[in-house]
Amino acid sequence: MSTMSKSSSLRPARVILYLLLALFCIYYLLPLYVMVVNSLKPLAEITSGGMMALPKQWTLAPWESAWSSAQVGVEATGLRPYFLNSIIMVVPAVALSTLVGALNGYVLTKWTFRGATVLFGLLLFGCFIPFQMVLIPMARMLGLMGLAGTVPGLIFVHFVYGIGFSTLYFRNYYAAFPTELVRAAQIDGAGFFRIFWRILLPSSGPIAVVCIIWQFTNIWNDFLFGASFSDFDSQPMTVALNNLVQSSTGVKEYNVHFAGAIMAALPTLLVYIVAGRYFVRGLMAGSVKG
Amino acid sequence: MGFLDIKQATKSYGSLRVLHETDVSIEEGEFLVLVGPSGCGKSTLLNMIAGLEGISSGEIAIKGKSMNGVKPADRNIAMVFQSYALYPNMTVAGNISFGMEMHGIAKPEREKRISQVADLLQISHLLDRKPGQLSGGQRQRVAMGRALVREPDVFLFDEPLSNLDAKLRVDMRTEIKKLHQKLGTTIVYVTHDQIEALTLSTRIAVMFGGYVQQLGTPKEIYDNPANMFVAGFMGSPSMNLFPAKVVSADGKPAAEVTLADGKTAAIPFASDTLSSSIGRDIILGIRPEAITDRDGADRNSRAVHIVDAPVEVTEPAGSDTFVVSQIGGKDVTGRFRADVAVKAGDVFPFAFNMEKAVAFDPKTENRIA
């Protein structure tokens, strides 16, 4: 009874609140709307000034062109090969940095040693080194390792750069993980790696999701390393998108550019939609008792 | 040489010594309880036996074999933790089986042993559940099952009952004792609860400040505490400790005490042990159940003495009434029968059973008689 009367008395305030929220929503979604509608109309409709309008003639041609036939750099390959480059770069880089981060977190909390805090501090410091600072040393390193201009080289760069953050996540998560469990497993006869695989990792779902989303988004969206350390055949999606848009031959095919940009954004969007609800949960779990 | 030998074992963290030279020898089938307040070194000692903590000097041996430097898994021990430490990602059966799996025991054998242990602990219906779906008492059982299934030489319990509510704690206490009697296993059990120590153990090691203060059977510890710490720590309500002076009464040593109304009373000792210490200041220790009303006194005692003392507070506790009087400036509690008509402000006859009285040196706090 009382709750009902309460909600009805609040109704005008509610309505205003929801209107306001809807307004914000529209404001934030507008760019996406522009991208989507313009990627689905012929170029003529855009150049004639109808950027905000829905397509008069719906077409998937810009998507097909952006994917497989548009001029990217010197070759008319579309974005497909670069999309694949990004995939084969991002998957191992994310997997490796997450796994090593988990291992670091495990060691730093459950097998502490003299200097562990200092080491963790240094790893953390690594998170905050500006990308630009490492460009030249890293180029030299990649050259020495024979990985310059290759996808494995990019994987290596992102892997190394990702360790700082993934270690931070897992260390804080495992700090709240009961040490008695590790001791019980020790008495049960499990060794260092067995405890990690069988006890800690299976309990790390939320923080692993956080870490994967974070690393995936960062690595997929990275432009600087991609532009600096790749050759024509190893460029990631972001660099290829830039080249697509910057190609100066002929007319600017805005509809193709829009389609390409959506393609570049789609994987991160997908990761968020699939795993997003764990993101907040995991961040909380990691931070509360950090 | 015992079944589990702790010889001159110490533990230091840097320059901080948390466990001083400790010697304990445990026979097969014994139930040793390490008891003491937090920070006394009892958990450290247990972890050293488990191999979870290194040993700074000395030796720990099981079945005559030195365990220094041996990994926990290779010591043939099992441990029940305070938090139970059940693996949250595994089922109850998985938890119980994990240790056997790690020791390479074949699956049919594992399953046989799991069902045996589950029957013994009445957790058969829980085998498919995850620890998160269990109550505190059930988790406790699973934790014990995980230890039992290994059939170890020594069981180590680290405050296993302290996370349970009061009633369940008493039930599980009885259950652990039954289990010990049934299986005859060797147990080292850490607790800060002196009641648990007294009820469960065959022997108790009372620890304080990194030293074993006294090692003995529950009765020895209770009746003949080695020092004031043990006297005050063991027993509930704890032993009354109050200042007294040894005087001579009719040629026999007696304890002269000051009552709340300023009068003094001389209570003769049961033995002549202190006859050479006339004039010495002592701390007299006497348990509440040895201070009673006249009719409640132990009829078998040959040394019951009546002292008329002012009653400060009475605390009816159902079966007994605790009566408090100030003696030598300390609250001294007597355990009277529930139906004795006594109230605060009365001067009432207190019956001291001096056969149960002990005396300590006020400075060293050690037992002198």
Interface residues (C-beta under 8 A of the other chain):
Chain A: P178 E180 L181 R183 A184 A185 Q186 I187 D188 G189 A190 R194 R198 I199 P202 S203
Chain B: A50 L52 K71 P72 A73 I77 A78 M79 F81 Q82 S83 A85 Y87 P88 N89 F98 G99 M102 H103 R146 R150
